[in-house]
Amino acid sequence: MTGGRDETRLIRAGMRSHGRLAKTVGPPIQKGSTVLLPDAASLYDERQTTYGRGGLAAQNALMDALAELEGAQAVRLFPSGLAAVTGALLAVLKAGDEVLVTDTAYKPTRRFCDNVLTRYGVQVRYFEPRTAPDALPWSAATRLVMLESPGSLTFEMHDVRAVAAAARARGALTLIDNTWGAGLLFKPLAHGVDISVQALTKYVGGHSDVFMGSAAASDPALCSALDHAIWDFGWAVAPEDAYQMLRGLRTLPTRMARHGASSLIVAEWLSRQPQVLQVLHPALPGAPDHELWKRDYSGAAGLFGVVLQPVAEARVHALLDALKLFGLGFSWGGFESLALDCDHQLVHRRFRKAYDGPVLRLNIGLEDPGDLIEDLSRGLGALAG
């Protein structure tokens, strides 16, 4: 449009199409809430993208790539890993339903179940993670079983395939938090799970600088339920964030191989230290649930737990404060190594296993494992005071 006054011309300026976009390695970052439709008949055509919140080029490219990774019919994006868990739960549960939740679930997931689901009439029942599938507290109201394998902090594993089969035989669904497996080391949908959730914030992002979560499914009814939940609750992810996640996804196999190999070197060294009672790393031979890991997983992640010899909390703090390479912080999956003590979180569980000493969680990043061992040696030396 060349005519009209300056105010009108400036609104229209630069909107002319310049033909096909140049092809780049990554998708274009489209920033827009309003999507201009070609004609009036398209305004209410739900087969088309009619509003930017539903996702544009970068978000769609990320969802397509994650669907390939997960072996899913569809993947949907959420603004955080926790939002992916809570969004998937809300997509399939209603008042009067019952959800069975592993007692080793991520603490914010537990908080949502206890404080939100129960408020809206959903019964929440926890179970010890190594419970045999037929011994789970099933009832006629059980609609969903929520798994997390390995479990947060203490790394117990489920026989996922057996639990999924038992749930399906009872007409119930299964949902798993598969952040440790990252959709790469373990493929939940191939093992019969209905919804696979992960915090992309962790390994897919890989740099501890962007939040996002995903939920993957193959059943058309569940894919539709996830879509409705996203629209009804107003969730959306920014195009810049989706682009960063897609960039991280490209290097996920390479980074995961390094995380896993380094974690096993460090875990094996820790298992030989006199200050350590037990290493909780399912990929470590001889560790709890190693055979399940060996059967179902194609590799190891970099996150595991350590049980120390009995010692006062002040000495545990001294160990952590002596570390120079391990940062002290929550989250994991990034390039940097992290450590934290876990006992303050374990008290919230219903089935409290008695560990004989304090429990630490270590995230092994991409540093040289020899340097990390030297750092941990310094920390263990500080235990004695």
C-alpha positions in Angstrom: 0.0 0.0 0.0 1.6 3.3 -1.1 -1.2 5.7 -0.6 -2.7 7.1 2.6 -1.3 9.3 5.4 1.9 8.6 7.2 0.1 6.9 10.2 -1.5 4.4 7.9 1.5 3.8 5.7 3.8 3.1 8.7 1.3 0.5 10.1 1.5 -1.3 6.7 5.1 -0.7 6.0 7.3 -3.8 5.8 4.4 -6.3 5.6 4.9 -7.0 1.9 5.9 -10.6 1.2 9.4 -11.0 -0.1 8.8 -14.5 -1.4 10.0 -17.7 0.3 12.1 -17.4 3.4 15.8 -18.3 3.0 16.5 -21.8 4.2 18.5 -22.0 7.4 19.6 -24.8 9.6 17.2 -23.8 12.3 13.5 -22.7 12.0 12.6 -19.0 11.8 11.7 -17.4 15.1 8.2 -16.0 14.5 7.1 -13.5 17.1 3.4 -12.9 17.0 0.2 -13.2 18.8 -2.2 -12.3 15.9 -2.1 -14.6 12.9 -3.4 -13.0 9.8 -5.8 -15.4 7.9 -6.2 -15.5 4.2 -10.0 -15.1 4.1 -13.1 -14.8 6.3 -13.8 -18.5 6.0 -10.5 -19.3 7.7 -11.2 -17.3 10.9 -13.0 -20.1 12.6 -11.3 -23.0 10.8 -9.7 -25.0 13.7 -7.6 -27.0 11.3 -5.5 -23.9 10.8 -3.3 -21.9 13.2 -5.4 -19.0 14.1 -3.6 -17.6 17.1 0.1 -17.4 18.0 -0.3 -19.0 21.4 -0.7 -22.3 19.7 2.8 -22.2 18.4 4.4 -21.1 15.2 7.5 -22.2 13.3 10.0 -22.8 16.1 7.5 -24.4 18.5 6.2 -26.7 15.7 9.7 -27.7 14.7 10.5 -28.6 18.3 7.2 -30.6 18.8 7.9 -32.5 15.6 11.5 -33.3 16.6 10.4 -34.4 20.1 7.7 -36.7 18.6 10.5 -38.4 16.6 12.5 -38.8 19.8 9.7 -40.1 21.9 8.1 -42.3 19.1 4.9 -40.4 19.7 2.0 -39.4 17.6 2.1 -35.9 19.1 4.1 -33.9 21.7 2.8 -30.8 23.4 4.9 -28.1 25.0 4.4 -26.5 28.4 6.2 -23.5 30.0 8.1 -25.7 32.6 8.6 -29.3 33.5 6.3 -29.0 36.4 3.6 -27.5 34.2 4.0 -30.5 31.8 3.3 -32.9 34.7 0.4 -30.9 36.2 -1.0 -30.1 32.8 -1.0 -33.8 31.8 -2.6 -34.7 35.1 -5.4 -32.1 34.7 -5.9 -33.3 31.1 -7.0 -36.8 32.1 -8.3 -36.5 35.7 -11.7 -35.3 37.0 -13.5 -35.1 40.3 -14.1 -38.6 41.7 -11.1 -40.1 40.0 -8.2 -41.7 41.9 -4.5 -41.3 41.0 -1.8 -43.6 42.3 1.5 -41.7 42.7 4.9 -43.2 43.3 6.2 -42.0 46.7 9.5 -41.0 45.1 7.9 -38.4 42.9 9.4 -34.9 42.4 8.6 -32.8 45.4 6.6 -30.1 43.5 4.6 -32.9 41.8 3.7 -34.2 45.3 2.8 -30.6 46.4 0.4 -30.2 43.4 -1.2 -33.6 44.0 -1.7 -32.9 47.7 -2.8 -29.2 47.5 -4.6 -28.9 44.1 -5.9 -32.3 42.9 -7.4 -33.1 46.3 -9.0 -29.7 46.4 -10.8 -30.5 43.2 -12.1 -33.9 44.3 -9.3 -36.2 43.0 -8.2 -38.9 45.5 -4.4 -39.2 45.7 -2.8 -42.4 47.0 0.9 -43.0 47.2 2.7 -46.3 46.8 6.2 -47.5 47.5 8.1 -47.5 44.2 9.2 -51.2 44.3 5.7 -52.5 44.9 4.7 -55.3 42.6 2.1 -54.1 40.0 -0.6 -56.4 41.2 0.0 -55.2 44.8 -0.6 -51.6 44.0 -3.6 -50.0 45.9 -5.9 -50.4 43.0 -9.6 -49.5 43.3 -12.6 -49.1 41.0 -11.9 -45.4 40.9 -8.2 -45.7 39.8 -7.9 -43.6 36.6 -4.2 -43.1 36.4 -0.9 -44.4 37.8 1.9 -41.8 37.9 5.5 -43.1 37.8 8.9 -41.6 38.0 11.8 -43.8 37.2 14.4 -43.5 38.5 12.7 -41.8 41.4 13.7 -38.4 42.7 16.7 -38.2 45.1 16.9 -42.0 45.9 16.7 -43.5 42.3 14.4 -46.4 42.8 13.2 -47.9 39.5 9.8 -49.3 38.4 9.2 -52.2 36.2 7.5 -49.8 33.9 6.3 -52.3 31.4 4.7 -54.5 34.0 2.9 -51.5 35.7 1.7 -50.3 32.4 0.2 -53.7 31.5 -1.4 -54.0 34.9 -3.0 -50.6 34.6 -4.3 -51.2 31.1 -5.9 -54.5 32.2 -7.8 -52.5 34.8 -8.8 -49.7 32.4 -6.4 -47.2 33.9 -3.8 -44.9 32.3 -0.1 -44.5 33.0 2.0 -41.4 33.0 5.7 -41.2 33.7 8.1 -38.4 34.5 11.0 -39.6 32.2 13.3 -36.6 32.7 16.2 -38.8 33.8 15.9 -40.8 30.5 15.3 -37.6 28.5 13.3 -39.5 25.8 16.6 -40.9 24.6 17.8 -43.5 27.2 14.3 -44.8 27.8 11.2 -44.8 25.5 8.2 -45.0 27.8 5.6 -45.2 25.0 7.3 -48.3 23.5 6.9 -49.9 27.0 3.1 -49.4 27.1 3.0 -46.0 29.0 0.2 -43.7 27.8 1.8 -40.3 28.5 5.5 -39.6 28.7 6.5 -36.3 30.4 9.9 -34.7 30.7 11.3 -31.4 32.0 13.1 -30.2 28.9 14.7 -27.7 31.2 17.1 -30.4 32.2 18.9 -32.5 29.6 17.2 -31.3 26.4 18.0 -27.6 27.2 21.3 -28.7 28.6 22.5 -25.2 29.7 20.4 -24.4 32.7 19.0 -21.2 31.1 15.5 -21.9 29.8 12.4 -23.5 31.2 10.1 -25.9 29.3 8.3 -29.2 29.6 6.8 -31.7 27.2 4.1 -34.4 27.2 4.1 -37.1 24.5 1.3 -39.4 23.6 0.1 -41.6 20.7 -3.5 -42.3 21.5 -5.6 -39.7 19.6 -8.0 -39.2 22.5 -5.1 -38.4 24.8 -3.5 -36.1 22.2 -6.8 -34.2 22.0 -7.1 -34.1 25.8 -3.6 -32.5 26.0 -4.6 -30.0 23.4 -7.7 -29.0 25.2 -5.8 -28.6 28.5 -3.3 -26.3 26.9 -6.0 -24.1 25.3 -8.3 -24.1 28.4 -5.5 -23.2 30.8 -3.7 -20.8 28.5 -0.3 -22.3 28.5 2.2 -21.2 25.9 6.0 -21.2 25.3 7.9 -18.4 23.7 9.5 -18.9 20.2 13.0 -18.0 21.4 12.7 -20.6 24.2 11.5 -23.2 21.7 14.4 -22.4 19.4 16.9 -22.8 22.3 15.4 -26.2 23.2 15.6 -27.4 19.6 19.2 -26.3 19.5 19.9 -28.3 22.7 18.1 -31.3 21.3 20.5 -31.6 18.4 23.4 -32.3 20.7 21.5 -34.4 23.3 23.0 -37.8 22.4 26.5 -36.5 22.5 26.1 -34.7 25.8 24.2 -37.6 27.4 27.0 -40.0 26.5 29.5 -37.8 28.3 27.2 -37.2 31.3 26.6 -41.0 31.6 30.2 -42.1 31.2 31.5 -39.5 33.6 28.8 -40.3 36.2 29.8 -43.9 36.2 33.5 -43.0 36.7 32.6 -40.8 39.6 30.1 -43.2 41.1 32.5 -46.1 41.0 35.2 -44.1 42.7 32.7 -43.0 45.4 31.7 -46.6 46.0 35.2 -47.3 47.2 35.5 -44.4 49.6 35.3 -45.2 53.3 33.1 -42.2 54.0 30.4 -43.6 51.6 27.9 -46.3 52.6 26.1 -46.7 49.3 25.9 -45.2 45.8 22.4 -45.0 44.4 23.0 -45.1 40.7 21.0 -47.7 38.8 23.6 -47.9 36.0 26.3 -48.9 38.4 26.8 -52.7 38.6 25.7 -54.0 42.0 23.6 -50.9 42.7 19.8 -51.3 43.5 17.7 -52.0 40.4 20.7 -52.4 38.1 19.1 -55.3 36.3 16.0 -53.2 35.5 18.1 -50.5 34.2 20.2 -52.9 32.1 17.0 -54.4 30.6 15.2 -51.2 29.7 17.7 -48.4 29.3 20.2 -47.7 26.5 22.6 -45.6 28.6 23.1 -43.8 31.9 22.3 -40.2 32.9 24.5 -38.0 35.0 22.3 -37.8 38.1 22.6 -40.1 41.1 22.5 -40.3 44.9 25.1 -41.1 47.6 24.5 -42.3 51.1 27.2 -41.2 53.5 28.4 -42.9 56.7 26.4 -41.5 59.7 27.5 -38.0 60.4 26.0 -34.8 61.8 24.3 -32.3 59.5 27.0 -29.7 60.2 29.6 -32.1 58.7 27.5 -32.6 55.6 27.4 -28.8 55.2 31.2 -28.7 55.6 31.5 -31.3 52.8 29.3 -29.2 50.5 31.0 -25.9 51.4 34.4 -27.4 50.7 33.5 -28.2 47.0 34.9 -25.8 44.4 33.7 -27.3 41.1 30.3 -28.6 42.2 27.8 -25.8 42.5 25.2 -25.9 45.3 21.8 -25.7 43.7 18.7 -27.3 42.5 17.8 -28.6 39.0 20.2 -30.7 37.0 21.0 -31.8 33.5 23.1 -28.8 32.6 26.8 -28.7 31.6 27.9 -27.8 35.2 28.1 -30.3 38.1 25.8 -29.7 41.1 25.4 -31.1 44.6 22.8 -30.9 47.3 21.8 -32.7 50.5 18.4 -34.5 50.4 17.3 -35.3 53.9 15.1 -32.2 54.2 13.1 -33.5 51.3 12.9 -37.1 52.2 10.8 -36.4 55.3 7.8 -35.6 53.2 7.4 -39.2 51.9 4.7 -41.6 53.1 6.9 -44.7 53.0 10.1 -43.5 54.7 13.0 -45.8 54.0 15.6 -45.6 56.8 18.9 -44.7 55.2 21.8 -45.3 57.5 23.4 -42.0 56.8 22.8 -38.6 55.1 21.8 -38.7 51.4 23.4 -36.4 48.8 22.4 -35.9 45.2 25.1 -35.3 42.5 24.6 -34.0 39.0 27.7 -34.9 37.0 28.2 -32.3 34.3 30.6 -32.0 31.4 33.8 -31.3 33.4 36.7 -33.7 33.4 35.7 -36.6 35.8 39.2 -36.6 37.3 38.8 -33.0 38.3 35.4 -33.8 39.8 36.9 -36.7 41.8 39.5 -34.4 43.2 36.8 -31.9 44.2 34.8 -34.7 45.9 37.9 -35.9 47.7 38.4 -32.5 49.1 34.7 -32.5 50.2 34.9 -35.9 51.8 38.0 -34.8 53.6 36.1 -32.0 55.3 33.6 -34.5 56.8 36.0 -35.3 59.7 36.3 -31.6 60.7 
